Amino acid sequence: MVVQDDLAGASDFGFRADLRREMLASERTRAVIGLGLTVFLFLILVGLTVFGAGPVDILASRPQLAWSLTGLLAAAIIFFLSYRYVVGKRVETGQPLAAVWRYVTACFEILLPTVAVILDARVFGPTFALMGPPAVLFPLMILLSIFGLEWKVCVFSGAVTALVWMGLFSWFAPEIAAEYPDTLFAAPQQYFEKAILWFGMGVLCAVAAREWRRRAERSLRAARDRDRIRALFGRHVSPLVVDTLMDRAAPLTAESRHICVMFLDIRGFTAWSSAHSPATTVAYLNALFGPLATCIEQRGGIINKFLGDGFMAIFGAPLDDLEPEIHAAAAAIDCLATVERLVKEEAIAPTRIGIGLHAGPAVCGSIGSLTRQEYTAIGTTVNLAARIESLNKQYDSQILASRAVAARLPLENRGTDLGEIAVRGHPEPIALFQLA
């Protein structure tokens, strides 16, 4: 789902930064694999050069070739170490990596099987080298290009591999023809077919890289949407609510909705907190608000904001609710029972709360500045709910509800009708019901 806000450009920038970090992390893995393969080949070459192996002693018979291959592998080791360092720094700083690095890396990766084939050709003969295990490294290097999640690099890797393969055959063709004249080993068709196969493999890897990148983009967008929802609604939003909001097709734009608003306040909190340390006060609030938030969520509401010694909860937005009044009243009763249980269990100090409920239309949506936004509800309905809650002190009650709420409740749950009551800031008296 897409959450509407004024920070679309910043959001896209953040998404691109996240994607860049994921791609850099993948490139770092690619560099480590390339380094490991290079070191492995380097050790084999040094062993063959220093100690000799098989029927041919490379150092004695072809020292210039041996030292050339050693130099190439040493350069590859230095490159992969440098590449690993550069990519690691980019991951830490979030800076982009120049595209040329990926293509140079692909060239060094293809260098590894090339060296292996040449090495094997000089030890066991070119036919064995082109038909044996060293040639298997070429498709592995093409597969390695997928880590970059850039389809163009995969195609480039396949194309370069095909050209290198044909170049190796052209180099060794006279020796192969002399060793196996008029045989399939000397036929250029099979080598050309394999070159086409390597290029086709690069194209397939490009398709895979593009699909994996799209999946990564979708996953990152979903994660950012989830984080944005939690930023809008606060931490006390259940995973079910988050998932439901993400599945909605409509954006969270400002809209008029019929909701039921709950205001909850802790009685005597100011006096109590002044007599206790800040750490004790925070621990008390956390011990109380956690279970109360669960009561709200279980009835389909969300805590819109915490108000120090209380909170405001909404039923009917942003999720649709055909009976927000019934669910809000039930949540209020649950909150009372939860407070009584916590006090009885000595999980919190003796506590008395006051709750006000009112239902009606309100404008709901993402509201705030360019740097900080949250989902909230505004309007007379919200203001009246706050005023009703404050009347609990006057009537020594714990739950007061307007007629708009009580009228939707079963008769046995409407409590005591207090009649028409004047409410500060409201031009006309409103009918109040004491539910507890």
N, C-alpha and C positions, 0 to 999 in steps of 0.2 A: 504494500500500500504506500501511497505518497502522502506525507503529512504537509499540509499547506502552511507556509510561513514566509516571512520576508527575507529569509536568508538562503534562498535557493542557490544563489551563486556561491555562497560560503559552503553550503552543503555539498554541492558538486565538487568544490575544491577539496573538501575533506574526504570525499569518496575517492577522488583521484589520488590523494595522498595515501590513503589506505591501500588502494590497488597497487600503487608504486612500491609500497613497503612489501607487499606480498610477492610481487615480481622480483624484487631485490633479494628477498629471502630465498626464493627459488633459484635465483642466479648464484647465490652463495653456495647452495647445495651442489649446483652444477660445477662450480669452481673446485669444491672439495673432491668431488668424484674425479674430475679431470686431473687434479693434482695427484690423487692416489694412483691412478692408472699410469701417469707419467713416471712417478717414482718407481713403480713396479717394473716398467720397461727399462728404466735407467739402471736399476740394480741387475737385471738380466744381462743387459749389454756390458756393464762393467765386469760381471762375472765371466762372460764369454771372452771379453777382451783380455782380462788379466790372467785367467786360469785356462782359457781354451776349452772348447767343448766339441764333441762329435769329431767328424773327420777333418774339420777345418779349424785351424787356429787363426782367428780373425786378426789379432794383433800382428802375427807373423806374416800372414798372407796379404792382408789389405789394411795396413795401419791407417792410411789416409781416410778410407771409408769409415773405419771404426771410430776414429776421432771426430769425424764429421757428424756421425750419428750421435755420438756422445755429446758433442756441442749443441746439436739441435734439441736433444732431450733436456740438457741443462738449461737451455734458453726457455724451453717449455715449462720447466719447474719454476724458474724465476717468474715467468709470465703468470702462471696460475697462482703463485704466492702473492704476487702484486695484485692480481685481479681479485683474489679473496680479500685482501686488505682494503682495496678500493670499494668493493661492494659492501663490506662490513661497515665502513665509514658512512657510506650512503644510507645504509639501513639505520644507523644511529642518528644521522642528521636529517633524514627524509629527503635529501636532495636527489634529483633524477640522475640516472646513469646515461651517458651518451650512447646513442644507438650503435656507434662504430665499435664499441667494446664487445657487443654481442657477436658481431660478425668476425672480429679478430679472434674471439674465443672459439668460434666454430672452426676457423682455420687451424688453430692449434690443436683442437680436438681431432680433426682429420689427419693432422700430422702424426698422431700417435700410431694409428694402424698403418700409415704409410711407412714409418720407421720400422715397425714390426715386420711388414712384408719384405722390405729391403734386407733387413737383418736375416730373416729366415731364408731369403733367396740366396744369400751369400754363404749360408751354413748348409742348407739342405737342397738348394736349387730353386730356380724361379717357379717351376711347375708346382712343386709342393707348396711354395709360399702363396701362390695365387689360388690354389685349391684347398689349402689346409686351414688350420685354426687362425692364423693371423688375419685372413680376409674376413673372418667373422666379426672382427672389431669394427669394421666400417659401418654395418647397420647399427651396432651399439652406439657409435658416436652420433649417428643420425637421430636415434632415439633420445640421446642426451640433450639434443637441441630443444626438445619439448619443454624442458625446465624453464626456458626463457619466456614461454607463453607468448611468443611472437611468431606468427605464422610465416612471415617473410624470412626469418632466420632459418626456419625448418626447410623451406624451399631452397634457400641458399646453400644450406648444408648438404642437401641431397644433390644439388647441381654440382657443387665442388667435388663431392665424393665421386660422382659419375666421371667427371673430367680427370680426376686423379687416377681413378681405376683404369681408364683407357690410356692414360699416360704411362702407368706402370706396365701395362701389357705391351705398349709400343716399345718401351725400353727393353723388356725381357723377350720380346717376340723372336729375335734371331736365335737366342739361346734355346728357347722352347722348341723352335722349328728344327734346330740341329739335334736336339736330344730326342724329340718325338716327331719325326717328319711324317707328313701325311696322316696325322691322327687328329682326333677331336681336341686333344690338348692344344694343338697349334692353330685350331680354327678360330678366327677372330669373331665369328658370329656369337659364340657363347659368352665371350667377354663383353661384347656390345650389348647383348641381352641383359647381362648382369648390371651393366651401367644404367640401362633403362630402368631396371628393377630398383637400383639405389635411388635414382631420381624420383621414381614413383613412390618409394618409401618416404622420401622427404615431403612429397605432396600430402601423403596420408598423415604424416606427423604434423604437418601444418594444419590439417583439418582438426586433428586431435587437440593441438595447442590452442586453436581458436575456440573450440568447444569448452575446453577446461578454463580458458580465460573468461568466457561468458558465464560459466558456472561460478567462478570465483567472484565475478562482478555481481551476480545475483545474490550470492551469499553475503558479500560485503554490504550491498544495498539493504538486504534484509536486516543485517546486524545494525546498520546505522539507523534504519527506521525504528528498530526496537529500542535503541538507545535514545532516539529522539522522542519516542512515546514516553519512555521513563522520565526523560527530562521535562516533558510537558505535564505529566501527571504525578510526578514524584515517585519515590521508592515504594510507597505503600500501594502498589497496584499489582494485583495477582497476575501470574503468568497467563492465566486463562483470559483475562481482560486484554493483556498485551497482544496475545495471539488473535483474539477476536478483532481488535482494532486493525491489526495488520492485514487481516483477511477482507476488511471492508473495501469496497470499490471506491466509495466516495471519500474525498479528502476531508480533513477536520477543519473546514472553514466555519466562520461565525454563522450561526443559524439560530432561529427561535425554536425552542423545544419546551415541551411540558415536562417539568421536573418536580421532584420533591427535595427540598433542602433541609438538612439537619445541621444545627449548631449545638455543639456540646461544650460545656464549661465545667471546670473543677471548682467547686465551692470552697472558699477560704484558702485558695492556693497562695495568694499574695502573702498573707500572714504566715502560712506554713513555710513557704520558701525562704522568707526573711529570717526564720529561726534555724535554718539548716544550711549546710555548705552547698556550694554550686554542684559539687560532685554527687552529693546525696540527692539533690533536686533532679539532676539529669537522670540518675539511675531510677528514681521514682517515676519520672515521666516515661522513660523507656519501658519500664515494667508494666505501666498502665496502658500506654498507647498501643503497644504491640498487640495484646489480646483484643483491644477495642477495634483496631484496624481489621482484625480477622472477622469480627462480628459484622462490620460494614461490608467487607468483601463477600462474605458468605450469603448476604442478602442481595447481591448484585449492585452495590453502590461503590463509589470510590471516595477516598479522602482527598478533597481538593487542595486543602492547605491546613497546616498546623498553625495554631494561633497562640503559641506559648503555653497557656493553661487550658487549651481546648483545641477543637478543630471544626472545620466545615466539611460536610460530606454531601455528595450529590447522588440522587437516584433518578435514572432516566436519561442520563447523558454521561459520556458520549455513547454508551450502549443503549439501544432501544429497550424500553420497559413499559409494558402495558399497564402495570399496577405499581407505579413507584411509591404511592402513598402507603400501600399495604406493606411493601418491603421495607420502607423507611421506618414505619411504626414497629415492625417486628425487629428490626435492627436496634431500635432504641430500647425495647424490652430486653433484648439480648445483652446490650451494653450494661444495663442496670444489674442483670443477673451476674454478668462477668465481674463487675466491680465488687459485688457482695461476695462472690467466691474468692476473689483475690484477697480481700480484707480478711475473710475467714481463714484463709490459708496463710495469712501473715506475709503474703508476697509483697504487699504495699501497706502503707500507713492507712488508718481509718480515713475513708474518702467518701464524699458525697458529690454527685454530679447533677447538673441541670441540662436538659435537652429541650430544644425548640424545633418544631416541625411546621413547615408551610409548603404548599404546592401551588404551582401556577406556571405561567410562561416566563421564560428567561432567555436572554441571549447567551449562547454557549459557543465557545470557540477559543482559538489560540490568541492570547492577548499579551502584549508586552512591548519591550523595546527591541532594537535591532540586535542586541547582544544577549537578551534574556527574555524568553517567552515561556508561558505556561497556559495550560488549558484551564479555563475558569468559567463561571456563570455570573452574569451581572443583571441587575434589574430589581424591580420592586419586590419580587418574590424572595430574593436573597435577603434584602434589607428587612423585610417583615419577619423572616425566620429568625434573624439575629435579635430583633426586638422581642419576639415571643419568648426566646430563650431567657432573656434578661428578666422576664416577669416571673420566673420560677422563684426568685427571692421573695417577691411580694406575696405569692400564694403558698410558700413553703412546699413547693411541688418539685418533682424531678423530671417529669415529661409533660410539656404543654404542646398542644397541636391546634392549628386553626380548623375552622369548619371545612375548608377545602380538603384537609387530610382526613378528619374524623368522618366526613360523609362517605368516604370510600371504604371505611372499616365496617366489619360486622357490628351489629348493635351491642353485643356483649363486650366488645373491645373498645367502645368509644369513651369509656370512662365517665367523668363527671362534667356536665355542661355548666360552664362558669358564666354563660351569658355573653352579652356584648361588652367588650372591654376596650377602653380608649388606649391606643398605642402611640407612644411618642414618635413624632415624625410622620404619622399617617393621618390623613384628614378625617377618616371615618372610623368608628369603633368596629372591631372585628369579633366574631364569635370564637371563644376559646373553649377547649376541652382538656381536662386534666386526665391524662392516661395513667399517671403514677405519681 
